Amino acid sequence: MASPRNRNSRTWFAIAALGWLMAAFPAAAVMSPEERERFQCVGCHTGNAKIFTDPRTGEKKETLMDMARKQAADHAGVACQECHVEGFDTFPHFGTKILGCMDCHPREGAGAQEDAPYHFRRIEEEFKSTVHFTEHRKKFGCVECHHPHYFEATAHLGPPQAILEDHNKMCLNCHAAEPHGQVDTIGDRLIDPAKASLVGVHASIPHTVLHLRNTRCYDCHSGIEHVVSHTLPLGDDAPGCESCHTRDSVQARLYRYVRQVQNRGFTNPAMLKDSYVMGATRYILLDVLAYLLVGGSLLALVAHSIMRLVRPRQGQ
């Protein structure tokens, strides 16, 4: 049994700790109940540890957030309790319920305009037709690619190279030759690495390394019917080279958010800063000259043939 002196020491220590916390975070004393709950969430879910193992199931879970990334993401203004709706008012958390993406999207009222370019119902149906859902429906959902805390819409990611790295990271988490998949959320069972290497798997593509370095997985492994597509066409249904190697592809692909200004006869000059793509970065004047040269040569051959037929040979 603790002595009165020890109990008093603990009491004063607790009062001192509380005073220090209120001095360090004076706003906490005047927070609304909702703000206080969010403050408590952040207090536990930031720090050094990254993985928590559920003692009941043995499942590994990501428990901590990078607050800098969270504040920079599209969901920065969403309170924790807006998605974590049940079972999170006590620790440890049991009987929890978390809303999914489709529970909020497409939004109505505030945010509806931002959701307008994305046809969420069509996207959901497209996703349900893929192997990600048909083979792994219990483990694979939107959040395996679109992290709910750090997600940024493509239009907000910045230059094309930043978009490329962000989108490819989604696929390479599981499909790189040596994947480092999100084992805390989807488990090793879903990881399907490129057995030899990505270059080996894509050896049939000319200039393989250049393609892998400058192209999103998405550009070849999704349908081209819509700008935002979640299909995974295979075999003859997969997009061909012409899905990127045409002038029009830029408007629906990686460079669609970059203003394309005509520059000395080139089309899609912004792309030329990063790479040269045959068909998508054409030089208009050179095309015209080539048409004139080929057309003129054919015309000269036709005219010469006609004259040979019409005019009799001299000396006959």
C-alpha positions, 0 to 999 in steps of 0.5 A: 500500500502506497504511503500518504507521502507517495500518494501526494507526490503522485497527485502533485506530479499529475497536476504538474503534468496537466499544467504543462500540457495546458501551457503547451497546448492552451487551445485544448482547454477551450476546444469543442467536444469534436475538436477535443476528440480529434486532439486525442486521436492525434495524440496517440496516432503520431510518434515513432512506431509504425505498425501495430499487431492486433493481439486477437487476429495477429493482423498488422495495421498502420496506426500512426500518421504523418501529420505533414502529409495529412495536412497537405492532402485533400482530406486535411479538413475532414475530422477523424470522426467523420470517417471513424464513426463507431468504436473509437471512443475507447481504447483499445478500439473494438467493434469499430466501423469506418466509412468507405469512399463510396459512403461519401462520394459522390458528394452533394452540396459542398464538394459536389463540384469537385466530384463532378469530373469523377463518375464514382458509380461507373468507377465502382463498377469498373473496379468490381470487374477487375481481379483486384476485386474478384479475387481479393474482395475481402482485402482489397478496396479503394484505400489500398491504392488511394490512402485515405489520409494522404490522398491527393487528386491528380490535379493537385499533385503538380508536374507530370513527373510527380503524377507519374511517381505517385501513380506508379507507387500505387502499383509498385507497392505490390508488383515490383520485382521486390515489393514492399507492399502494404503488409499492414493493411492487405497482407502478403497474400495479395503481393504479386511481384514481377518474378524476374524484373519489371524490365524482363516482364516488359521485354516485348516493349521497344526501349523498355527501360525508357518506357518504364521510366517515363510511363505510368502503369496506368497508361497501358493497364487501363482502358482508354474509353474514359480519362479516369478509368479503373478497368484492367483490360488484358490481352487484345483488349489492352490499349495499344501503342496508339493510345499514347503515340498520337497527338490526342493522347496527351489530353487524356493522359499524363500531361492533361493538366499541363497547358500545351502551347504551340512552340515553333511548330511542335505539338505538345511542347511541354512533353518535350521537356521530359521526353520525346514521344513519337506521334505525340510530339510532332513537328507540324512544319516537318510534317507539311514538308514531308507531305509535299516532298512525297506528294510531289515525287508521286505527282512527278512519277505519274506525270512522267508515266503519262507523258511516256504513254502519250508522246511517241518515242522519237525516231519511231 
